[in-house]
């Protein structure tokens, strides 16, 4: 049988609760934006809420196919909120994206 005997003085200190960030309600939002891209044939291609994917002229017809319906940058909604951490204020930009599921 092993017995441990510990003696000494322990100094306990009180922990402070961390101050959690406070996130505001939505300040502003953007839902409908047109994204533009210049094609190899020097034509401008635009799509709603996405920057179209760069393809050669032979494949322009694929811009709206299922595989290429997502462009270089895509979103459904951009949302602006304010975040307060202690006494500092920051802004948070949330980007809601759509995903391609095959």
TAPE-V691029 format. One record per residue. RES is the residue in one letter. PHI is phi as a letter, one per 40 degrees, with the letter a starting at -180 (none if undefined). OMEGA is omega in radians with two decimals (none if undefined). BURIAL is I if it has 16 or more other ideal C-beta (glycine too) atoms within 10 Angstrom, else O. Layout:
RES;PHI;OMEGA;BURIAL
RES;PHI;OMEGA;BURIAL
This chain:
X;none;3.14;O
X;b;3.14;O
X;b;3.08;O
X;b;3.11;O
X;b;3.14;O
X;b;3.07;O
X;a;3.13;O
X;i;-3.14;O
X;b;3.08;O
X;b;3.10;O
X;b;3.11;O
X;c;3.06;O
X;b;-3.09;O
X;c;3.13;O
X;c;3.05;O
X;c;3.08;O
X;c;3.11;O
X;c;3.14;O
X;c;-3.09;O
X;c;3.09;O
X;c;3.09;O
X;b;-3.12;O
X;b;-3.09;O
X;c;2.97;O
X;c;-3.13;O
X;d;3.09;O
X;c;-3.09;O
X;a;3.09;O
X;a;3.05;O
X;b;-3.12;O
X;b;-3.06;O
X;b;3.14;O
X;b;3.09;O
X;b;3.08;O
X;c;-3.08;I
X;b;3.05;O
X;a;3.10;I
X;c;-3.08;O
X;c;3.11;I
X;d;3.12;O
X;c;3.13;O
X;g;3.03;O
X;c;3.08;O
X;c;3.11;O
X;b;3.13;I
X;b;3.08;O
X;a;3.14;I
X;c;3.04;O
X;f;3.04;I
X;a;2.98;I
X;c;-3.06;I
X;d;3.13;I
X;c;-3.12;I
X;c;3.11;O
X;b;3.10;I
X;c;-3.09;O
X;d;-3.10;O
X;c;-3.04;O
X;b;3.12;O
X;d;-3.11;O
X;c;-3.13;O
X;c;-3.09;O
X;d;-3.09;I
X;b;3.07;O
X;c;-3.08;O
X;d;-3.08;O
X;c;-3.08;O
X;b;-3.11;O
X;c;2.99;I
X;c;-3.11;I
X;c;-3.12;I
X;c;3.10;O
X;b;-3.04;O
X;b;3.01;I
X;a;3.03;I
X;b;-3.06;O
X;a;2.96;O
X;b;-3.05;O
X;b;3.13;I
X;b;3.09;O
X;b;3.08;I
X;b;3.11;O
X;b;3.11;O
X;b;3.09;O
X;b;-2.98;O
X;f;-3.13;O
X;b;-3.13;O
X;c;3.08;O
X;b;3.11;O
X;b;3.06;O
X;b;-3.09;O
X;b;3.09;O
X;b;-3.14;O
X;c;-3.13;O
X;b;3.09;O
X;c;-3.07;O
X;b;2.96;O
X;c;-3.09;O
X;b;3.06;O
X;c;3.12;O
X;b;-3.14;O
X;b;none;O
